[in-house]
Amino acid sequence: MSFAKLPILRHGLMVRDEEILPDSAVNARIEKVRTLMQANNVEAVLVYGDPTKGGPACYLTNYPCFGLGRRATVVLGRKEGPFLFTAEPSRNLPRVRRFTTCDIEKTRQFLSAACDRAKKLSEGKPMGSVNFANLPHGVVKDTQGLSGSELRDMTEEVVSLVAAKDESSLRAMKQAVALAAKGLSSLKGLATPGKDLWQLAADVDHQLRLLGCEDTNILLGCSAGGPVRPGYPSRIRLSAGDSLVAYVGAQYARQWGVVGTTFSIGSNRGNLDAMLSTLSEIQKKALFRVKAGMTLGDVEAALFDIGREAGVSLSRDLPVVAGVGFDLSEYPVNAENRVERDMVLQAALCVDVGREFSAMLVNLLQVTGEGGVWLTGG
């Protein structure tokens, strides 16, 4: 299963936080991408973004593809740009211009216009592309303007660069994690017998948006016994003795923060508290076992080893470790992807205790030079 869900439309606070993302941080991001362009010997790069993979485009422009149908292409030249081309309707432009760091060039034929600009900037020299494998079938035809040009795929280099969080991204993530933790704490207080999951999720979503979130991702699941996983909230009502697994994500200044745990409804369950304590100990030991330079598969294997040392078998049907940041699922995503310094990993530790309950603990781990730091203080 995956913890990511696709938003229909975000209605939270979208205005740029200039304290977290000053002009100097924007310029530093642009220059880092230009350094990659020079290393790949390309004169211009086209970066495609949509609601599933919007991080690289947002990194350069602060434009979030904030719902279904929102797509963008960013063009960056060695000396000019970035230029932002979107599929936004014209009525939205005044609002969108308030939260982007560059102006919008054109809103119709966003991809073909971007290709024309990139081709002009490149002057016949090679160009780079990012996330073009994610292009919808219906817009692939709009890349015909690149016919005859040399196009080099720079996706892995750019997404890896974006995943290594700069100071601005880390500040935003810490704020997002703090908000997600408030949402989880509120959920614990609201989760009483008779409450339905859908209403609980709506109440927490409302509170988080009042606190300034751009978007939320709230997944819940409950059971009177046996394994249980978080999912889309339903109209199931809680009963005394149920176990409630909760995953709360909050997005602030374009970055996601997530937390998750298991609650017992209406009664204390010592076995659950003991298992959550064991998972917390596994987290603490992970700080000394996760290092920059490991692969994502190595990190996952290390967590399973620590679990076995603690006498528990971690569940494998959850995404035990995965990258998170601009997107709920970002680089590193595959076992062979390298984990570099200042990347942030979502660690989802879960143990099914026979037919009794599932204990889950979800936190974010910032990878440092020699070890890591739990952003949630775990």
N, C-alpha and C positions, 0 to 999 in steps of 0.2 A: 504494500500500500504506500501511498505518498501523502505527506502532510500538506501539499500545495493544492490550492483551488484557484480557479480563474475568476477574477472579479467581473461582474457585469458592468459596474460603473462605480467609481469611487466618488464620494461626496465629502470627504474630510478636508482638513486643512492642507492646501496644496501650495500656498505661497512660499517662495524660497526663504529659508532661514539664513539670512546673510551673516549672522554671527557664526553659525556652524559651517556655512559654505561661502566664504568671502571670495572676492575676485581673485585674490592671490592663489587660492586653492583651485579655482577653475582653470587659471592659466597654467598651474603646475600639472594638472591632469592632461591638458592639451599638449604640453611639451613632452610628457612621458610617451604619449601615443606617437608624436612626431619622431621621437627617438627610435621607436619600433619601426616606423616607416622607413627611416634611414637605414636601419639594419636589414630590412627586407628589400631595399632599393626600389621603393615605390614612390611615386610623386603625389598620389592622392589615395585616399581610402574611403570606401563606402561602408557605412555601418547600418545594418537593418535592425529595427526593433519592433516588438509587438508585446502584448500582455504576458506572454510566456517567457520571452527572453529580451527584456528591455534594458538590462543593466548597462551594456557598453554604450548604447545611444544616450541613456540618461547620464552616464559618467561624463560625457562630453558637453551636454546641453542642459541638464537638470529637467529634461522633458520626460515625464513618465507616461507610458502608454496605458492610460488609466481606464481600461475597460475594453470590452469586445468591440472590434472595428477600429480601435485606435492603433495606427501603425505609423512608423516614422523611418526616414532614412537620413543619416547624417553624413555630410561630405566634409572631409578635412584635407587640406592641401599642406604642402611643406611650409608655406608662408601665409596662406589665407585660410579662413574658416575658424571654427566650424560653421557650416551652413545647414540649417534644419529644414527638412521637407516633411510635411505631415499630411495625414488624411483628415485633418480637422475640418469641420464645416466652418465657413467664414464667420458665422455668428459667434463662434467660440474664441476667435482670435484675440479680442481684448483681454479676455480672462487668461488665456494660455500665455500671452506675452508677459503676464505678471509673475509667472513662476519658471520661465526659462532663462538661461544665461546668454542666449543669442536670439536674434529675431527669426521669425519664420519666413522662409523664402517663398514658398508656394504651397497651396493646399490642395490643388487638383493635380492628378497625375504625379503624385509625390515621388514615385520611384523613377519614372522616365525622366522627370526634370532633374532629379539628383544625378542620374547617370550622365545626362548632358553636361551638368556642371563639373562632374569629376573628370569627364573626358576632356573638357576644355582646360582644366587645371593641369592635367597630366601631360598635355601637348605631345601625345603619341607615346609616352613612356609608360612603363608598367603601373598598374593600379592594384590596390589591395581591397579585399572584401571581408566583411565580418557578418556572420549569421545568415549568409545567403542560402544555406541549406534549409533555413526555416521559412523561406519565402512561400506564401500560399500559391497554389497552382494558378490561380486566376490572375496573378500579377507578374508571373515569370516572364510573360511576353513583353512587359515594360522594360526589360533589361536588353532589348534588342539593340539599343543605341550603343551598347558596349561591343557589338560585333566587330571583330578584327582587332580588338585591344587585348593586351596581355593582362589577365586578372589573376592575382595571387591570393590564395586563401590565407588570411591572417587571423582567423577566428580564435584558434587556441592561444596564440600569443596575447591577443587583446583581452580575452576573457580571463586569462591567468593574471594579467596586469591589473584588471579591475578587481579581481577577487582578493588581491593583496591590499587590504584596506589602508587608505591614507588616513591622516589624522582627522580629517573632516568626516569620513565614513565611520571611523571608530567612535567619534563623539556622538554621531547620530544614532549608531547602534546601541550605545550605552543608554541613551535617552529612550530609545524604543524598548529595550529590555526592561527598563524601570517601569514604563507604562504597561507592558505586558504583565509584569509581576503584580501591578495594582489591579489589573483585570482579573488575574487568577485569584488574588486575595478577595476581591469582591465576589467572585463566583463562589468561593468557599462559604462566604457568609450568606449568600442567597440560596444555596443548594440545600433546601429542606424538603422533607416528605411532602408530596403533593405538587411540587413545581415540575413543569414540563421542560424538556431540554431546549426546545425551540425558543420559549420565552426567556429562559436563562441566558441563552446566547444573545438574544436581542437586547436584553437589559445591559449586559456587559459591553456589547458593541456600542450602545448609546452612551454609556459612561466614558468609554475610551475616546470616542469622537469629541465629546465635550472637553476632554483633556488635551485635544490637539492632534489626534492621530489622523494620518492620511487614509489608512485602510486598516482593516482587522481581518484575522483569520482564526475563527473560533470553531474548534471541533470537539465534540463531546460524545461519550458513549457510557451506558450504564448497564449493570447486570446484577441480579440477585446472587449470582455465583458463576464461577467458571471464567475462562478467558474473555476479555473485553477490550475493544480498541476504540480510539476516538474516530469520529466520522461526522458527516453532516448532521447537525442537530435535528431530531425528529420531535413529534408531539408526545413521545413517551413520558409518563410522569414518574418521578422518583418515589421510591418507597423506603421505609426504614430498613436498614441493613444492606441496601444496595451499595455497590462500588461504582463511583463515578470517575472515569478517566477524562482528563481535560487537557487540551492543548490550546494555548492562547498566543496568537501572534499579533503584534502591533507594528505599524510602519510609521516612522517619523523621519522627516528630512530625507525621504527616499530610501531609507534603510530599514530592514526588518529586525525586530527583536522577538524572540519566542521563549516561552517557558511551558512546562507541562508537569502534571503529577496525577496521583490517584487520591480521591477522597472517600471516606466512609460516611454514608448518610444516616444520621440519626442515632448512631451508636459508635462506640470506640472499638476498634479492632486492633488488638495488640500485635497480631501477626503482620498486619499491613504496615504498622509503624516500624516494626523490626526490619521488614524487607526494604522499605524506603530508606532506612538507615544504612542498610547494606549497600544499596545503590549509591547513596551519597559517599560512602567510603570508596567505592569503585571510582567515582568521579575524582576524588582527591588523589588517588594513586595514579590516575591517568595523567595528571599534570606533569609527572616525572617520566612518563613513557612516550608521550607524543612530542615529536620534534620536527622542525622544518627539514625538508628533504625526504621525509617518508612519503610513500604513496598513500592514497586514501585506503587502499586495501590493507596496507600495513597498519594504519591507525585502527581500522575495524578489527583486525586480528589481535592487536594489543588489548583492545577493550574486552574481547571474548576471553583472552588469556587471564586478564585481571579478574573477570567474573568467575572463571573456573577456580582461580586461587581463593576466591571468597566463598566457594562452594555453591555457586548458582550458575544456571545456564541461561544466558541472555537470549531473548526471542529474536529470531532472524527474519520475521515477516515485516518488521518496521525498518525504515531507513536508519540504521544504527548511527552512521555518520554521513553527513552531506554538507556541501557548501551552502551558505546563505548570506544574503547581503541586500543588493538592489532587488533581487528576485528571491522568492522562497526556495528556489532550487537553482543554484548556480555552480560554477566551477569551484572546487573539484566535484565531479559527478560520477566518474568511472573509477574502478579499482586501481587502474594504472596511472591516474592523474597524480602529479606531484603536489604535495602540500607545502606551501612556502610560508615564510615568515609573514605575520599579520593577516593571514587568511583566517576566517572565522568558520568553525564547523558546528553544525547542530548535532548534538549527541543525544540519541533517544535510547535510553536504557529501559528495558522492560523484562519482567520475569513473571511467568504464569505459575501460580502456586496451586497446582492440582486443579480441583474443581471449586476452589474457594474464591479466588480473585486474581486480578492482574495488578502488579505494582509497576508503575511507570514513572520515570523521571526524565524530563527533557530540559537541557540547558545549552548555552552557547559557549564554545571554547575558542579563545583567541590563541593561535599558535605563535609562540615567541621563538627566539633563537634556540634556546635549550629548554624546551618544555612548553607550558601553556598557562593561561589564566582564564578562569571561569568568569565570564562577564556578569553572571547572575550571582556571583559570590558563593557558588557551590564548592 
